[in-house]
Amino acid sequence: MRSAEVIVIGAGVIGASVAYHLAERGCEDVLVLERNRQPGRGSTRRATGGFRAQFGSEANVRLSLLSREKLLRFEEELGVDPGYRPCGYLFLAEDEAQLDGLRAAREVQREGGLEEAWEVGPSEIAEINPAVRADGIVGGAFCPTDGFIRPMEIVRGYVESAERLGVRFEYGTGCEGFELDGPGRISAVRATSGDVAAGSVVNAAGAWAASVARDAGLDLPVEPLRRQAAVTHPFDALPQDMPMTVFVEDGFHLRVRDGRVLLLLPDEPDSVDPFDQSVEESWLRLVVETARERVPCLRQASVDRARCWAGLYEMSPDGHALLGRAPETENLYLANGSSGHGVMHAPALGQLLAEIVADGTASTLDTHALRPSRFAEDEPNLAQKLL
Ligand SMILES: Cc1cc2nc3c(=O)[nH]c(=O)nc-3n(C[C@H](O)[C@H](O)[C@H](O)COP(=O)(O)OP(=O)(O)OC[C@H]3O[C@@H](n4cnc5c(N)ncnc54)[C@H](O)[C@@H]3O)c2cc1C
């Protein structure tokens, strides 16, 4: 039987980052199994490429700050530009309660080490993003070091560097289950290409992580949640460096990417299939109407229907990643449930999980808040939700 010291399931941005960081720490025998023919073809390529440290929990702020540090060194370390551009995130409040929410989040951000976010009033908002219709906006929050990243370039950087360090990527190969050494230990991964004996296994299967975990007897609280994105035809009335602009009221947000405007509006999918990734016409009409009302110049823009897409978030019950050893299986590790922030947090999560696998504990950051057992212990993370 073939074997590997560590088998990573999934070559999205998280699996690629974990594999790279394991190899970088000297683990010489890492195998990544990916059922698609290429890396990043799950949720990663569907991300809009936002990066922010403006979160409502210290745990997420700290993950973002560690990731940002690593993104700034990414090109030097890995030879690929991750596309980090600090164009800012502008959050907009339409009433005092929303503004109070942003203020409370900023306190948490300070505790987490983010100093450079500040409150903005209507006149500053008009300077930062003059395209936004001003009436109805009472204030907001802005952080200039938030901004944008290129998800598929980050994957490419990690995959290519991991391969240089000896990591094997096997594409077109799914994990279909595990051989267990009695309860509590995986001895082999049942892959579509044959069984592979495993020292340890990392679940990096994104929105599909619960089904991988189930095969190992673990009930993992990670569920898919569809998110849709509308794309305009090329449109030059909004600048390329416009900050990500987010309306706290309903989470509507927009950015410019490659000369087109991306429009996003969270909704509750009513599809029977939780893995459905279709774009709904009624949602498209609503997002366009919302955009035109709040950013009047978009009345001149039209949606390029063929380029609109949907993808899946990997939601955990408290909106935070589950990171660490699985509670009941001694050699199964989890890097799951990033809840829609997986690209921006992948640099940090990959490093931290590699530390946990190699040393039993993370040393760069305290990951206690992300321990997978927190739900069973009834200690989920509490956070001010911003988006
Ligand atoms: C519309 C949209 C916008 C988003 N915007 C952002 C954003 O601005 N910023 C941000 O940080 N995040 C964003 N996200 C979230 C981000 O895309 C995810 O958090 C991230 O891609 C998760 O990475 P992953 O590696 O865990 O998952 P994936 O990229 O999905 O990778 C998991 C991989 O596991 C593979 N796999 C699954 N099961 C098996 C199996 N049994 N055997 C073998 N392989 C398997 C899959 O094929 C897949 O390639 C967005 C998501 C969507 C849908």
The ligand as an SDF file (V2000), in Angstrom:
LIG
                    3D

 53 58  0  0  0  0  0  0  0  0999 V2000
  -19.2660   34.4080   -3.6590 C   0  0  0  0  0  0  0  0  0  0  0  0
  -18.1430   34.1900   -2.6750 C   0  0  0  0  0  0  0  0  0  0  0  0
  -17.3560   35.2520   -2.2950 C   0  0  0  0  0  0  0  0  0  0  0  0
  -16.3280   35.0660   -1.3680 C   0  0  0  0  0  0  0  0  0  0  0  0
  -15.5200   36.1260   -1.0640 N   0  0  0  0  0  0  0  0  0  0  0  0
  -14.4870   35.9430   -0.2070 C   0  0  0  0  0  0  0  0  0  0  0  0
  -13.6080   37.0160    0.0830 C   0  0  0  0  0  0  0  0  0  0  0  0
  -13.7740   38.1270   -0.4230 O   0  0  0  0  0  0  0  0  0  0  0  0
  -12.5670   36.8000    0.9340 N   0  0  0  0  0  0  0  0  0  0  0  0
  -12.3670   35.5680    1.5180 C   0  0  0  0  0  0  0  0  0  0  0  0
  -11.4190   35.4200    2.2910 O   0  0  0  0  0  0  0  0  0  0  0  0
  -13.1900   34.5380    1.2550 N   0  0  0  0  0  0  0  0  0  0  0  0
  -14.2390   34.6900    0.4200 C   0  0  0  0  0  0  0  0  0  0  0  0
  -15.0750   33.6570    0.1430 N   0  0  0  0  0  0  0  0  0  0  0  0
  -14.9070   32.4000    0.8870 C   0  0  0  0  0  0  0  0  0  0  0  0
  -13.7740   31.5670    0.3450 C   0  0  0  0  0  0  0  0  0  0  0  0
  -14.0190   31.2860   -1.0100 O   0  0  0  0  0  0  0  0  0  0  0  0
  -13.6580   30.2750    1.1470 C   0  0  0  0  0  0  0  0  0  0  0  0
  -13.6810   30.5610    2.5390 O   0  0  0  0  0  0  0  0  0  0  0  0
  -12.3510   29.5670    0.8190 C   0  0  0  0  0  0  0  0  0  0  0  0
  -12.1980   29.4160   -0.5580 O   0  0  0  0  0  0  0  0  0  0  0  0
  -12.2990   28.2260    1.5140 C   0  0  0  0  0  0  0  0  0  0  0  0
  -11.1520   27.5530    1.0730 O   0  0  0  0  0  0  0  0  0  0  0  0
  -11.0350   25.9910    1.2400 P   0  0  0  0  0  0  0  0  0  0  0  0
   -9.7050   25.6110    0.7450 O   0  0  0  0  0  0  0  0  0  0  0  0
  -11.4320   25.6140    2.6240 O   0  0  0  0  0  0  0  0  0  0  0  0
  -12.2200   25.4320    0.3200 O   0  0  0  0  0  0  0  0  0  0  0  0
  -12.2440   25.0800   -1.2400 P   0  0  0  0  0  0  0  0  0  0  0  0
  -11.5780   26.0790   -2.0660 O   0  0  0  0  0  0  0  0  0  0  0  0
  -13.6510   24.7440   -1.5670 O   0  0  0  0  0  0  0  0  0  0  0  0
  -11.3690   23.7700   -1.2860 O   0  0  0  0  0  0  0  0  0  0  0  0
  -11.8160   22.5320   -0.7740 C   0  0  0  0  0  0  0  0  0  0  0  0
  -11.3990   21.4840   -1.7680 C   0  0  0  0  0  0  0  0  0  0  0  0
  -11.6700   20.1970   -1.2280 O   0  0  0  0  0  0  0  0  0  0  0  0
  -12.0070   19.3560   -2.3060 C   0  0  0  0  0  0  0  0  0  0  0  0
  -12.7280   18.2060   -1.7650 N   0  0  0  0  0  0  0  0  0  0  0  0
  -13.8990   18.2030   -1.1060 C   0  0  0  0  0  0  0  0  0  0  0  0
  -14.2240   16.9500   -0.7480 N   0  0  0  0  0  0  0  0  0  0  0  0
  -13.2330   16.1400   -1.2060 C   0  0  0  0  0  0  0  0  0  0  0  0
  -13.0030   14.7540   -1.1580 C   0  0  0  0  0  0  0  0  0  0  0  0
  -13.8550   13.9060   -0.5710 N   0  0  0  0  0  0  0  0  0  0  0  0
  -11.8700   14.2530   -1.7210 N   0  0  0  0  0  0  0  0  0  0  0  0
  -10.9760   15.0910   -2.3450 C   0  0  0  0  0  0  0  0  0  0  0  0
  -11.1700   16.4210   -2.4220 N   0  0  0  0  0  0  0  0  0  0  0  0
  -12.2710   16.9430   -1.8550 C   0  0  0  0  0  0  0  0  0  0  0  0
  -12.8670   20.2370   -3.1980 C   0  0  0  0  0  0  0  0  0  0  0  0
  -12.9040   19.7440   -4.5090 O   0  0  0  0  0  0  0  0  0  0  0  0
  -12.1680   21.5700   -3.0780 C   0  0  0  0  0  0  0  0  0  0  0  0
  -11.2520   21.7940   -4.1260 O   0  0  0  0  0  0  0  0  0  0  0  0
  -16.1000   33.8000   -0.7960 C   0  0  0  0  0  0  0  0  0  0  0  0
  -16.8860   32.7210   -1.1850 C   0  0  0  0  0  0  0  0  0  0  0  0
  -17.9090   32.9030   -2.1240 C   0  0  0  0  0  0  0  0  0  0  0  0
  -18.7320   31.7150   -2.5190 C   0  0  0  0  0  0  0  0  0  0  0  0
  1  2  1  0
  2  3  1  0
  2 52  2  0
  3  4  2  0
  4  5  1  0
  4 50  1  0
  5  6  2  0
  6  7  1  0
  6 13  1  0
  7  8  2  0
  7  9  1  0
  9 10  1  0
 10 11  2  0
 10 12  1  0
 12 13  2  0
 13 14  1  0
 14 15  1  0
 14 50  1  0
 15 16  1  0
 16 17  1  0
 16 18  1  0
 18 19  1  0
 18 20  1  0
 20 21  1  0
 20 22  1  0
 22 23  1  0
 23 24  1  0
 24 25  2  0
 24 26  1  0
 24 27  1  0
 27 28  1  0
 28 29  2  0
 28 30  1  0
 28 31  1  0
 31 32  1  0
 32 33  1  0
 33 34  1  0
 33 48  1  0
 34 35  1  0
 35 36  1  0
 35 46  1  0
 36 37  1  0
 36 45  1  0
 37 38  2  0
 38 39  1  0
 39 40  1  0
 39 45  2  0
 40 41  1  0
 40 42  2  0
 42 43  1  0
 43 44  2  0
 44 45  1  0
 46 47  1  0
 46 48  1  0
 48 49  1  0
 50 51  2  0
 51 52  1  0
 52 53  1  0
M  END
$$$$
